[in-house]
């Protein structure tokens, strides 16, 4: 399986004026699941004025990902950092607004300034609408109210469980700031608060250091809660189990390096739990030296005890990799692990190079642990030195899709005097099968058309998708399958690489504005059910119209797969 670029999503949600400077934050947070993709523009600056955050929701259709709806803070004037953290599962979208209630910078403190809110939106078949609002209930030890609690610093949603952290809502001790994690359970369709976990504000023999920024990262699955606290000397992560008496401490995970004053390793900046495996990111955020190693640890539950089984750190030995902030965000799902390294550099005008960002995909192999499969960066060059692909990552491994946000990617705005940090989100196909010796046609889109086969090769999953990209928009396209064959030039243009009976998958359709066409293969259709059976090998290819270069049609590459 390999990654292939499939789509770039850009936005300019502010009205740009040649005499003004507009900076956006599009791609600050990205989440994908099934047919839905949510992208945060956390709030940009236009002429020095901070804008409220937005969440752009896209829907997957036969012509790719297209804009569906824009979500805003339900209360105008209280939307700072709306979309800072999100969790998407099916038709449920949890969106945090940790600076909710903040009036203006420098304003006199009031009890709800920066207290934070979290909003749950649901898709009702027509549109996304607000269904629940969550707010903090544990007053700060320091202030006695909810001032600056930042409720919604991180959120997690799994089935009938929600976890929300307020990472700055308790008393500092002795470095950093404590926090509170709230959990909720859905009972008879209603979300109810069912417990809190508080970072200890006094010395605790279970923990060798303070719980600075307790709740900066969280994950929840069933009756287990994971909490990252990356802001003490080196960082810690703890797990908690739900019992009849509430949440009880299970185990603490420590940074592989000892705490050194002035060296913040940020262990626990990101966490991801999948059954009995836990991935923890240590991106080394506060480091000004030339050697800033970052890593990801793999912890596994063995015989009731968590054991560290692997440390992924090879990024540090690569050129410019020692400042990559590897592990800034990650996602673990079964045998797959995707990790963002937003400060990974590439050779530039100075010895350290320019930050460009990178995403890394790992797969767990028998007897080897997680092994690097592919690195990915943005082929487009930012017009600023600080592109940060991988500051947010999300994947739908069932559908074979990986998404990376780069909120710092900068576009030019000629002929104005400014570059504008609009941000970009990149989508990549996790491609299945093998490409046949069948080069794709160059067409009027300015590219060679391309076909990816993604999803699951197990026909019982009924989740295999053909995705054609770089097609000329507005033209007819269709998908074909048959046995692999030698390239056969077509008199109208392109070449067919399928032999034997050539089957056409229904329906054919028009290429969308982004130059894409998707088709989900339905294995329950009688002809496909009879042909596409387990253990058989098939070649897939896309044909499309293209009135250019003295031809009338073009073709993609052909891909061969073995069905399971």
N, C-alpha and C positions, 0 to 999 in steps of 0.2 A: 504494500500500500504506500502511496506517495501523495504528497501535497501538490496541488496545482492551483494557481491563482484563478478565481472565477469571477469576482466582481469587486468593484470599489464603490463605496457609498459616500458621497460627499454632500454637504449641505451649506447653504448660506442663509441662515435663518434671521440674520440681521440685515437691515437696509444699509448697504454700503455706499458711502459718499466719498468721492475722490479726495475731499479735503478733511476727512475724518479718519481716525484709526479705530478699526473694529477688531476685537480679538474674541474668538469663540472658544468653546471647550468641547466640541463635537467628538465623541468617541471616548470620553472620560470613563464611561462604564458601558460594557456591552454584554447582552445576554441573549442566547438563542435557545429555542426549544420547539421542535416540530415545525409548524408553519409560521411561527412568530419570531421576530427579531426586534429587540428593544435597544436603542442607542441613546445615551445621555449627552445632552449639551448642558453641562452643569451650570452654566451662566457665564457669559462673556462680558467684555467691557466695550462700550461704545462711547467714545469721547469722554473717557474717565468715569462713566456711570456704570455700576455693576448691574447686570441684567439678571432676572430670575431664571432658574433652570428650566429646561424642557426635556421631555423624553419622547423621542421619535419612534413610533411603532411601525414596522414594516411587515408585510405579509408575503409569504412565498406562494407564487402561482405559476402557471405554465410559462410566463414570460419573465421569470426571475423574481427578485425581491423588489417590491414597489411600495411607496409610502402609503400607509393606511390611516394613521391618526397621530396627532400630536397631543401629549398629555402634559398638563401644567399643575402647579400647586392649586388645590381646591380653594385656597384663600389668597386672593391677589394681595401683593405686598408682603407676603410671608413665604416666598419661594426661593430664598437663597439656598443654593446647593441642592436644589430639588434634583433627584436622580443620582446622588453621590454613591449610593449603594442600591443594588437591585437584585431580586431573585425572581426567576421566571420558571413556572412549571405548568405546562398545559395552557389552560385559559385563565391562569392566575398570575398576576404581576404585582410584586411587592416593591414599592419605591420609597426610599427614605429622603427626608429633607432635614438633615441634622442641624441646620441653622435656622429652622423655622422660628418665627417670633422675633427675629432680629429686626430692629426698626431702621436705624441708620448707624454708620460707623461712628464711634465715639459718643453715642447717646448714653445718657445716664442709665445705669443698670436697673432693669425692672425684672420681676420674678420669671417672666417667660421669655426673655431675650435669649435667643440661641438655645432654647430648651429642646427643640427638635420634635418632629412628627414623622410617622411612617404611614403610608397610605396603601391600601390593598385595592387594586383594580381587577375587574373580571370582565371577560368577553361574553356578552349575552347573545351572541349570534349575529348581532348587527354592529355593535360598537363596544369599546372598552369604557366601563363606567366605575365610579368609586363605590365600593361596597363596605369598607371598614376603615377606620382611622385609629391608630395606636399612639399612645402618648405615655411619657414617663410617670411613674407613681412613687418612686423612691427619692425623696429629697436629698440634695447634696449635703454631705457632712459639713462641708466648708461654708455653704451659704444658707442652708436651711430651706432652700426652695429649689426650683429647677433651672436656675440661671446657668446658661452655658453648659448644659448637660450633654449636648450633642447626641441626643437620643436618635438612633438611626445611623450611627457611625458604621455599623455593619448589620446586614440582615441575612437570614437564611430561611428557606421555605422547602419543606420536604413533606409531601402528603398532608397529614393532619397536624403537622408541627410547624411552628414559626419560632425563630429566635431573633431578638433584636438587642443590640448593645447600645449603651450610653457610655461611651469610653472616657468621658471626662467629668463624671458626675459625683465623684467622691473625693475624699481628702488625699493630698499627696503624701507619700511616705515610702522611703526617704527621697527617692528620685522618681521623676515622672508623676503621673496622675493615675489614680485608681479608676474603677468603672463598675458598671452594673450590667448584667445580661438578663433580659427578661425572656421568658418562654411562654408560649400560648399553645393551646390545644383546641382543635375544632370538635365540638360536641353537638350532635344533632344540627349541624350546619352553622353553628354559632362559635366564633372564636372567643375563648376565655383565657385570661391570664392564669397560668397554673404554677408559677414559681419564678424565683429570681436567684441569681448567683452573683455574689458581690466579691470583688477583689479585696483581700484582707488589708485593712488599714493599719494594722499593728503587726509586729513581727510574728511569724507563724512558723513553727518548726518544720512544717511540711514543705515550705518554700524557702530556698536559700537567698532570695532577694525580693525586692518589691515587685508588685504586679503593675508596673507602669503601663498605662493605656490598656488596661484589662478590657478586652472586647474589641480591640482594633480589628481582629478577624475572628469569625465564628463559623461553625457548621453544626448541623444537627441531623441526626438520623435515628429514628425510633426513640429509644430511651437513653441515648448517649449524646452528650453535648461537648463540643470542642471549643476552647477559648484561647485565643492568642493574646499575649501581653508583651509586645515587642519593645517597649520604651524604657525598660530599666537598663542596667549596665550592659546586659547581653541579650535579654529576651527570654521568655518562657512560654510554654504552652501547657494547658492542663485539660484533662478530660473529666467529665462528671456524669454520673449515672442517676437516672430517675428511679426513686424508690417510693414506697408508700409514705415516707417521711419527707419527701421532696428531693431536691438535687443534692447528691452526696459526692464528695471528691473521690476520684478514682486514681489518677496518676499524673505526675508532672514530667514534662520533657524539657531538657535543658539544652542550651546552645552548645555545639561541639567545641567552642572556644571559651575560655574563661573570661569573665567580665574585666575590662580594663577601663579605668576612668578616662573619659574622652573618646572612647571607641565604642560606638553603639552598633552592635551587630544586627539588630532588628530581627532576631530569631522569633518567628511567629507573626511576621507581617502578613502572611497568608497561610491558610489551612484548608484542607479538603479531605473529607472522610468518605470512604466507601467500604461499608461492611467492616472487615477486620484490618483494613489498611488505611493509614493516615499519612498524608504528605504535608510537610511543613516547609515554608519558604523562609530563607534568611538572605534578604537582598542587600544587606549592609548599606543602609541609607545614609548614615552620617559618617562619612569617611572622606577626608580631604588629602590623603596620601596617594601615592601612585600605586599602592598595593591594597586593594579593597576586595578581598575574596568574598564571593557570594555562593550560596549553595541551597540545595533542597535535601531534606532528610526523609527517608521512608521508614515509618514505624509500623510494625505488624503485631497483632494480638495473637500470641502463641501460648496455649495452655493457661489462659486467663491473665497473662502478663504481657504488657507491651514491650517489644524489643526493637531496637534500631537495627534494621537489616541492610540499609544501604544509604550512602551519601553521594548525591549527584553533584559533582563540582568540577567537571572537566572543562567548563567554560572558562575557568580562571587561567588555564594554560594557553588559551588561544590568543592571537594578536588582539590587543585592546579589550580582552575579555575580563581583565581584572577589575573593571569598573562597570560591569554589565548590569548590576542589580538583578541578577538572575534569581527568580523566585518572588518577584514583586507581586505577581498574581499567578495562580495555578488552578487547575481543575483535574481531579482524579476520577476516573470512571472505569471500573473493571480493570482490564489490562492496559488501559491507555492513560497517559498523563501528558497534559499540555502545560508548558511553563513560559511565562513572559520574562524577557530580559530587556527592559525598555531603554537601558543605557548602553547596550552593546554598541561598540564603535566600529567605524570603517575608516580606512586610510583617507586622510584629508590634508589640509594645509599645515597642520602642526603635528607634533610627534604623537599626540594622543588620538588624533583623528576626530571626526565629527560623530556625535551620537546619532544613531539611526534606528536602533531598536531591533529586536529579534524575537521570534517565537520558536520554541523547540518542542518537538513531538517525540514522546517516548512510548515504547511498548514493552510490557513485561514478557520476557521469554523464559521458558523452563530452564531452571538452573542458573540463570544469568541475572535475574532481576530486571529492572527497567533499563532498556537499552535505547540510546538515541537513534531515531529513525530519520529525522530530517530537520534542518534549520530553515527558517524562512525570514526574509526581510522585505521591505517595500522596495520594489524596483524603481519607483518614482523617487526623484530627489526632492527633498524639501528645500524651500527657498530660505530656510533658517537653519542654524547649526544644531538644533536640538529636537529632531524628530524622535518620537518615543514609542514606536510600535511595540505592543506587548504590555503597555501600562494597564490594559485590561484584556483578558482573554476569556473566551467561552467556546464550548464545543457541544455539538449534538452528534455523538459518536454513532448513534443508531442510524442517522441519516447521512453520516459521512461529511460533516461540515464543521469547519473551524473558523472562528471569527476573532479578529484582533483589532483593538482600538488604538488610535494614535491621536490623542487630543492636541498634540503640539505640532502636528504637520502643518506647514506654512505654505500658503498659496500667494503668488504675486497678484497685484491688481494694477496692471498697466492702464494708463500712464501715470497713476498716482504715485506719491512719494513713499508709500508704506507697503510692507508685506503684511498679510493678514493671517493670523494663526487660526484657521478655520477648523482644522481637525479632519480626520479621515478614518473610515472603518473598512478593513479589508476582509474579504471572505475567500476561503480556500476549500477546494474539494479534496477529500481524502479518497484518492482514485484507486479503484479496484482493477484487477486484471492486467493484461499486457497489451501494449500498443503493437499492432501489426506493422509490417514494413509498407506503410501506406500513407505517404505524406498528405497533409491536408491542403486545401486550396487557399491561395491568397485571394481575398475578396475586397469588395468596396468598403468594408468596415475599416480597412487599413491593417488587417491582421490575417493570420492563417486561422481558419475556423478550427474549433477544438471540441472534442467529445470526451466527457468523463463519465464513467460508470461508478456510482456511489451508493452507499447504503449497506444492504446485507445480501450476500449471495445465497443465503438459505431461503429457498422459495416458500417455506412455511411462515417466515416472517412477513412475506408479501410487502417488502420494503426496499425494492431495488429501483433506482432512479437513473434515467439518462439525462445528462445535462450538457447541452450544446452551448458554447460561448463564442464570442467574436464573430457573430453572424451579422449580415446586413439587416438593420431594422426594417420592419414593414414587409419583409419578403416571406413567402411560404416556405415552411420547413417540415420535414417528416423524418421519422426514425425507422431504420431497417435492421433486420437481423437474419442471419443464415450461417452457413459454414464459412470458415476463413478461406479466402482465395487469393490468387495473384491479382495485382492491380489491373483493372480493365478500364482503359480510358473511355469516357462517355462522349459521344459526339457533340453534346451540348455544353460540355465542360465538367471538370472533375474526374474522379476515377472511383469505380466501384471495387471494393475489396471483399465482397461477399459472393460466394459461389453456391451452387445448388439452388434449391427453391429459395427465393428472396421473399421474406415476409415483411409486410408493412404494419407497423404498430399504429393503432388508432388512438386518438385522432391526430391528423395533421393540423397545423395551425400557423398563425402569423408570428414572426419574430418580434419580440417586444422592443421598447425604446433603448434598453440597455444591451441589445444584441444577443439575447439569451432565449433559449427554449428548453423547457423541462417536461419530462414525461415520466410518471410513475407507472412502472410495469405492473399490470394486474394479472397475477398468476391464476386468478379464478375464471378469466375469460376462457371459453372452451378451447379455442385454437392454441392460446398460450399455455393452458394447462396440459394440453396433449403434447406440445413441442418442448416446452421449457421444463424438463423434468430433472430431478437430481442426478448428478453424475455426467450430464451432457455438457459439451463445449459449444459455445456460440460466439459469433462475432457480431458486434453492433456498430452501426455507422449512421450518420445523419446526412441527408441530402437537402439542399435548399436552392431556391432561385437566387440568381445574382446577375443582373443585366449589365455586364461590364467586360472589358478585356476580350471582346469578340466571342463571349460565351454567354450562355443563358442560365447555367446551373453551376453549383460548386458542391463539394463534399468535405466532410470532416475527416480526421483520422479514423481508423477502425480499431476497436478494442475487443480482445478475446477474453472470455471469462469461463470458468467452470462452475456450474451451479451445484449447490449442496442440498 
